[in-house]
Amino acid sequence: MSFPEFPMLTLLSMFYYICLRRRSRSGTRGEALTSRRAVESGQRAVLPVSVEVEQYAKEVLDFSSHYGSENSMSYTMWNLAGVPNVYPSSGDFTQTAVFRTYGTWWEQCASAPLPFRRTPKGFYSKDYIELGFEEPVYPTAVEVFETYYPGAIVQILACSHNPFTQNPPTDVRWEVLWSGEPTKVLTPQARQFSPKIKHIGFPTNLLRLEVNSSLLDYYTELDAVILRGVKERPMLALYKMPIIDISDLSDSEEELSDVGGPFRQGDGKHQRTGNGYFDKLPYELIQLILSHLTLPDLCRLAQSCKLLHQHCCDPLQYTQLSLQPYWARLSDASLGHLQSRCTLLQRLNLSWTGNRGALTLTGFSSFMKACGPSLVCLEMSCCHFLNEACLEVISQTCPGLQELNLSSCDRLPPQAFTHISKLTRLRRLVLYRTKIEQTAILSILTFCIELRHLNLGSCVRIEDYDVVASMLATRCRSLCSLDLWRCRNLTDRGLTELVSGCRMLEELDLGWCPTLQSSTGCFQHLARSLPRLRKLFLTANRTVCDSDIEELAASCPCLRHLDILGTRSVSAASLKKLLQSCPQLVLLDVSFCSQIDMRIVQELSGLFPNVAIKKSFTQ
């Protein structure tokens, strides 16, 4: 290049030259030339070549929910460990991993929580499972065997922490390998899902799959997961010029991994004072405009000028706060930077956060003491950092709490739950898959008499559900929904007492309760006692018969959701009578009902097109 042409050297080409010089110092001339050609041709150079390792999941480490029992392997997440049990077969098999819900039916129930404002549009995840593999590798591919109603996976992440090491993690880093929107695959047939993944700069043997089943017509079933990768770090073309799009800023590394950046208050020394005409807008109008921003964007905007700093830090912008979308980057420092803004906080979602040391008792306690007095709703599903001291802090700092979700906090010790009884204003309590015992739940029911919604699904440590049902009938007569999914010892005596005392019930889940028998008349008594009933799950109760269905048709005209999967004694005639008598019915699950075949389902679907009649199959 001659001297007169030197001014034509752009900043971009200078940057390229510097990167190339740095690369040539750390590698051989041949590697540098190879990498340079890759950059110039827009391709990735991978050096050195390493043998690809293929491995199935060694262990299921954590998950948010599953259809199966805690004391069984049928339909549980533990089936995802090891080689496929079912694939390439399609259909409903007990040897697969199945999440608890699908579709939008559960979101339409009165027991469902209200959605949080400011949830990012790109956050679709509803459930997750974490899998550990034997050897850490640099991932080249992830393959998921979906054997029934595929399309629920929306995100695959990799973690830098080795879950099998004895050393506690000091810096846990999560990277998204792939993400996408929920999809509805046209066929329920099995498939091998292997999306194109992003290359990451660390080896991993811990993967996390996040799912959203809201578009599916039935439960998605997963059979196995393969992690492919190389043991040696690929030499990527690290100095390849990135294409930066403004939309990428919401997922940038600094979004919440260094939450102090967006959440810190600037000193304002170099901020401009002129705001044009913006500051002439009414204060309330500016607040309304800012209410549409996501939390990271709101925190970034606070750094732009003094006027917007004032608006973005106004506690009225933080009456609702959902930190679940940022679970991978949330820390004690994050809560500390938010603390001054959340003095009027009413609804808080910390679900999935704080695991593997990201949150501590100290950080959580400090935040709750400052921001808990006004809380009415606290969502803490799958928060494994919680211990007894944390629940004690909640009971002391949140006197007005009305909703508490501890779903799948299965590492909380049984004695911790006694602190919940101090929250006497509770109206909604979710204890699904926790280790709560009978003494604690009876104490809660003694003092929390305003309960409207209670979920005790898969609480296997409660010894006598008849005693619990009796206490509910005595103390919680305003109960609207009750989930007793997979309670093992509720009898007709306890059920009869329950429905006689809690006549306001609109939702009742008795799925997989094997000790209930139709011959005692308990289901007919249930129907006659609960005229407001909108949702009833009698899943896997083989004894449900025509007389039970006919009593529901006669006594429960508001019925919307009915699950009688697995019954052997229900005929098409009684189902037709039910469909005629319950015009609001939208979901009817008759899978594995021996007298209801696909021909009958098709006939009833034609007569009642507004009802989703579910019938699973196996091949």
N, C-alpha and C positions, 0 to 999 in steps of 0.2 A: 504494500500500500504506500503510495507516494505521499509526501507531506501535504500538498494541497487537498488531498482527499481525507486527511485525518479528521477534520470537523464533522465528517459524515458518520463517524463512529458513534453509534447510539449507545445510550445507557444499557439497553438490553443486550447488545452484543458484548459490551464490556463485562456485564455480569456473567454471560456465557463463557467468556474467556477466562475469568477468574475461577469459575467452577471447574473448567477443564484443567487449569493449572493445578488446582488442589487435587483433583482426581489423579493426575499424572504423577504427583508426588507420592501418593499412597499405593499405587498399583504399577504394574508393568506397562511398558509402552504398548504392547499388544492389547492389554485390557483397555487402555485409554482409547486406542483407535477403535476397538470394538464398540465401546460405550458411545464414542462420538458418532459413529455411523448409526447407532440405535437412536440417538437423539435426533439426528438429521432426518432419519426415515420415519420417526414417530413410533418406533417400536421399543420394547423393553429388552435390555440385555441382561441375561441371567447367567452369572458365573459364580462359582463353578457349578457344574452339573452334579447333582446328588441323587442317590437312589430314593425313589418315592416310597414312603411307608404307608401301609393301609392298616387301620385299626378300628375295631368296634369299641363302643363305650365300655369302660371297665366298671363304672359305678354311677348310679344316679345319686347326685349330691343334694339336690334341693328342687322343689317344685311348688307351684302355687295351689294346685288342686288336682284331684283325680276322681274318676267315677267309682273306683273300687274301694275296698275296705282296707283299713289299716292292718288287719290281721290276715290278709289274703294276698294272692298275686293276681287275681282276676281283675282285668281292666285297670290295673295300677300303673303308675309311672315307672315302677321298678322293672317292668317288662322291657324297657328300652335298653337295658344293659345287655351286652352280649350280641350274639348273632341273631338273624331274623328267626322268629318263631312261625310266621305266617306267610310272608312274602315268598313268591309272587301271587298267592291267593288273594282274592278280594272278599270283603264282607265283614260282618260283625263277629269278631273272635275275642274270647276272654283273655287270650295270651298277649294282647296288645296294650298299649298305653292310651288311655282315654281321659280327656279333661272333663270337668264336672258339667259344663253347660255348652250350649251351641245356640245359634240363632239369636233373635232379639226377644224371645219370650220372657226371659228372666228380667230384662230391663223394663218390661211393661208391667211388672208386678208392683204392688204397693210397698213391698218390702225393699225394693231396689233403692239405693241412695241417689240423691240428685247429682247430676253431673257437675263438675267443677268448671268454673270459668277459667279462661286463659290456658286451657289445655292445648298444646300445639297441634295443628292440623295433621302433622306427620306422625303423631304418636298414636298408634293403633293397638298396641299390645294390651291383651286382657289376661293372659296366662303365660307361664314360663316353666321351663325345666332346665336344670343345669346338669351337665354330664362330664365326668372325669374320664380321661383316657390314660393308658399306661405310659406312653412316652411323649414328652413335649416335642413338637415339630413346628416348622414354619408351614402353615396351611396352604395347600394348593387346591383342595376341593373338599366340600362337605356334601355328603349324600344322605338323604333322609328317605326311609322306606315308609310311604304312606299307603295304608292298605284299605282305607275306607274314608270316603268323603274328603279328599285332599283339598289343599288350598288355604289352610288356616295359618301357615307359617308366614310371619310378617317381618321377622328379624332374626339374624344369626350373629352372635357376638363371640369374641374370643377374649380370654383373660390371661394376663401376664403371670398370675400366681399359680404355682403348682399346688393343687389341693392335697397331694399326698406327701408333701414335705412336712417335717416336724417343726420347721422354723416358722414363727408367725410372720405374716406378710408385713412389709414396711411400706410398700408403695404398690397398691393394686391398680392396674390399668386395664380398662375394657376398650376394645376396638370393635366397631361394627364391620363384620365381614360382608354382610349383604342385608338389604332391607327392601321392602316392597309393600304395596297395599294389600289388604285382604282381598281374596279372590274367591269366586265360586266356579269351580271346575264343573264342566257340563256333565261329567259322569262320576259316579261314586267309586269307579274301579281303581285298583291299586296302581301306584306309579312310584318311580324312583326320582325324587326331587333333588336336583343338583344345580343350584344357581351359580352363576359366575361370581366368585368372591374376590374381595379386595386383598391385596398382599399386605402383610403387616411386618413390622420391624422387630418382633420378638417371637420366640417359640411359645407354643401353648399346648396344654393338654386339658384345658377346661373350656367347654363350649356351653353357650346358653341359647336355647331356642325360645323365641317369644311368638305367641300365636294369638290370632283373633278369629273366632269361629262364628262371628255374627252373621256372615252371609251364607253359612252352610245350612243345608236342609236337615242334617242329622249330625251325630257326633263324629268328629274326626278321629281316626285311629292311626297311631304310629307304631312301627314294629322295631326299627333299629336305626342307628346312625353310624355312618362311617366318616372318620376323619382321615384325609389323605394329606401328606406333607413330607417335607425333607428335613433332615436333621441339621444340615449346614445352612447358614443364612445365605439366601440368594443375593448376589451382587446386582441390585437393581440400578437402573439409570436414575440415581437420586437427584441429579441436577437437571433433569428434563424440565423444561419450562411448564409450570402448571397452568391450567386454564381455570381461572377463578371466576365464579359466578356469584352474583350478589346473594342469591338464595342459599349459597353454601354457608353464609355467615351464621345462620341459626344453628348449624351443627359444627361450628368451629371448635378447635381444641380449647379455646379460652372461654367457651360458653359457660360451663359450670365446673370444669376441672380446676380452674383457678377462679372460683366464684368471687374471690376478693376483688378481681379486676372489675367485672361489671357491677358488683355490689358495693364497692368502696365509694366513699364520698370524696370527690375531687377538691383540691384546695382553691380552685377558681382563679388562680393568679393570672392565667393567660386567656380567660374567657372573655368573649366580646359582650358588650353591654347592650348593643342595639338588637332589638327583637322584631324590627319592622312593625307590622300591625298585629302580630300574633298575640302580644300581651294585652291587646285591647279586647280580646274575646272574653266573655264571662268565664270566671273561674270554673264554674260547673261544666261549661261546654268543653273546656280543655280537659277536664277530668274524664268526661265521657269519651272523648277521642282517644285518650291514653288507655282507657279500659279495654280497648280492643287489641292491645299489644300483648305479646307473650312476655313471660317473666324476664328472660334474658334481654329481650329488646327494651323492655322498660328500664332495666338496670343500666344498659348502655346509654340510653337516651338521657338518663340522669347526669351523665358526664358532659353533655353538650353545652349547656349554659345554665346560669343561675336560675332563670325562670323555670326551665324544664326540670332542673334538679329539685326545685321546691315541689312541683307537681308530682314528679315520679316518686318522691319520698313521702308523699302524703299517706298516712295510715289508712285513709279511706280506699286507696288502691289495693290494699292488702287485707280486706275483710275475708277473702277466700284465697287460699294458697295451695296449689297442688304441686308438690315436689316429686311425685312419682315419675314423671317423664325424665327426670334428671337423676334417677337413682344411682347411676354409675359414677356420678361426679360429685355427689353431695357429701359434705364433710362437716365436722364441727365448725370449721372456719366459715362455711356457707351459712349455717344457722346463725353464727355470730354476726355476720354482716347484714343479715336480714332482720335481726332482732329489734333494732330501733324502729323499723318500719311496720312491725306487726303488732303494735300495742292494741289495735282494735280487731285483731284476728278472731273470726267466728268459726270458720271451717278450714281444717288443715288435713291434707293428704300426704302422709309420709310412707305410704305403702311401698314395699320392696327396698327401702333405703337403709343405709347404715351397716350393711353386712360386711364381714371380714375386716372389722375394725374401723370402718369409715366414720361411724358415729360412736361416741362414748357416753357413758352416764353423765359425765361432767358437762359436755356440750349440750346434750339433750335436756338436762335439768336446768341449765342456765336459760335456754330458750323457753322452756315451758313456764318457768317462774316469771319471765317477763311477758310472755304472750298467751299464757293459758287462762287467765281469769275470765276472758270473754268467750272462750271456746264453747261451741255447742255441738260440733261434729269433729271427730278425730278418727281418721282412717289409718290403720297401721298393719295392714295385711303383710305377712311374710317379713316382718321386721325382727330379724334374729339377734339384733343387738339388745333387744329388750330383756331385762331381768326383773326380779322382784322389786328392786329399788326404783326402777323406772315406773312401774305401775303404782308404787307408793307416791311418787312425784305427781303422776297424773291425778291420783285421787285427792291430793292436797292442793294442787294448783288449778284444777278445773272444776269448781263447785257446780257450775251450771251445765256440765256436759250432758247432752241428750243422746248422742250417737257415738258408739265405740265399736270399731271393727278390729279384732285381733285374729282374723282368719289365718290359718296355717302358721301361727306363731307357735309351732310345735316344740320349741326348745325352752319355753317358759316353764319353770317348775310349778307343780300343782299348787303349792302354798301361795304363789304370787297372786292368784285370782281372788283371794279373799279381800284384797284392797278394792275391788270393783264395787263391793257392797256399800262403800262410802259415797258412791255416785248416785245418790237417791233420785235424781231427776232423769235418769236414763230412760229413753223411749225405744232405742234400737241397740241391740247388743248381738254381735256376731262372734261366736267362739268356735267356728268350724275348724276341725282338726287340731284342737288344742288338748292339753293334758289336764283340763279341769276335772276335779273329782266331786263327789256328791256333796261333801260338807260345804265346799265353796259355792256351788250353784244354789244350794238351799239357803245359804246366807244371803246371796245376791237377791233371790226371789223374796226373801223376808223383808228386805229394805227397799228394793227397787220396784215398787208397786205400780209405777206409771209405765211399765214396759208395754210397748205396742208390737215390737218385732223382736223375735228371739231365734237365733240359729245355734242349735246344738248338734248339727250334723257331724257324724264321725267322731263324736266325743266318747271314745271307747272306755274311759276310766270311770264313768258314772255307773255305779253298781246296780241301781234300781230306778228305772225310769218311771215306774208306777208311783213312787214317792215324789218324784219331780213333777209328774202330771198332777198329782193331788195338790201339791203346793201351788202350782200355776192356777189351778181351778179356784183355790182359796184366795190367793193374793193378787193375781194379775187378771182380773176379769175383763179388762179392756184390751186384752191381747188380740191383735189383728192377724199376725202371721207367726207360724211356728214350724221350724225345720228340725225334724228328728230323723233325718236321713241316716240309715244304717245303725239306729239304736237297736241293741240286740235283745232287750228284755222287757219291752213295753207289752203288756198283756191287755186283753179286752177290758179288764177291770180298770186299769189306769186310763185307757182311752175313753171309756164311758164317763168316768169322773171328769176328765179333761173337757170334753165337749159339752158336758152339762154345766160346767162352771164358766167356760170361756165361749160364750155364745156369740161373741163379736168376731170370731175367727173368719177370715176371708181366704187365708192360705194355710194349707196343712200338708206337710211332706212326711209321709210314712213309708217312703221307699225303702225296700230291703229290710223291713222289720218282720222277721220270720215268725215271731211269737204271736202275731195277730191272726185270728182265725175267723173267717166269715160265718162259720156255723154257730158262733156265739151271738150273732146278730149285731155285733159292734159296728159294722159299716153302715147298716141300715139306721141304727140309732144315731150315728154320726151325721148322716144325711138329714134326718129329721130335726136334729138339734142345731144345725148350722145353715140357716136359710140364706145367709150372706156369702156362702162359700163361692169363691171364684177360681181357686186352684187347689187340686187334690192330686197328690202322687201316691199311688198304691203299688209302685213298681216292684215287680218280682214277687208279689203275693199270689201264690198259685191258687188260693181259695176263693178269690173274688168271683162272684157268680151273677147270673142274670137278675136275681132279685135285688142285689146291691145296686146295679146299674139302673134298674127301673125306679128304685127309691131316690136315687140322685136325680133322675129325670123329673120325678114328681115334686121333689122338695127343694131343689137347688137351681132355679131358673137362671141365676147369674153366672153359672159355671162357665169359665173360659179355658182352663187348662186341665186336662185329665190324662194321667199316665197309668195304664193298667198293664204294662208290659209283663208278659209271662203268664198271664192267667190262663187256665185251661177250661173254664166253665162259662165263658161269655159268648153269646151267639150274635149273629148279625142282626137279628130281630130286635134285641134289647139295645144294641148300639144305634139302630135307626130311630128307635123311640127316644133315646137320649138326644140325638141330633135334632130331632123335631121339637123337643121340649126346651132345649137350651140354645136359643138363637144367638147368644154371644160367644159360643164355643169357637175357639180359633185353633186349638191344638189338642189332638187326640193321638196318643201313642199306643198302638196295639201290636207292637213287635212281639214275636214269639208267642202270640195268643193262638193256641192250637186250633181253635175253631174259625179263625179269621185268616183266610188266605188272600193272596194278591188280587184275585178276581173280585172278592167282596170289597176290598179296599178301593179298587178302581170304580166299582159300582157306587159305593157310598160317596166317593170323591166327586163323581159326576152329579149326584143328587144334591150334595152340599159343598159347592166349590169354594166357599169361604173358610172351610175348615181344613187345616193341614193335618191329614191323617198319616201317621208315621208307621212304617212297617220295614224293619231292617231285614237283611238277608245274609246268608253265608253261601260261599261257593267252594 
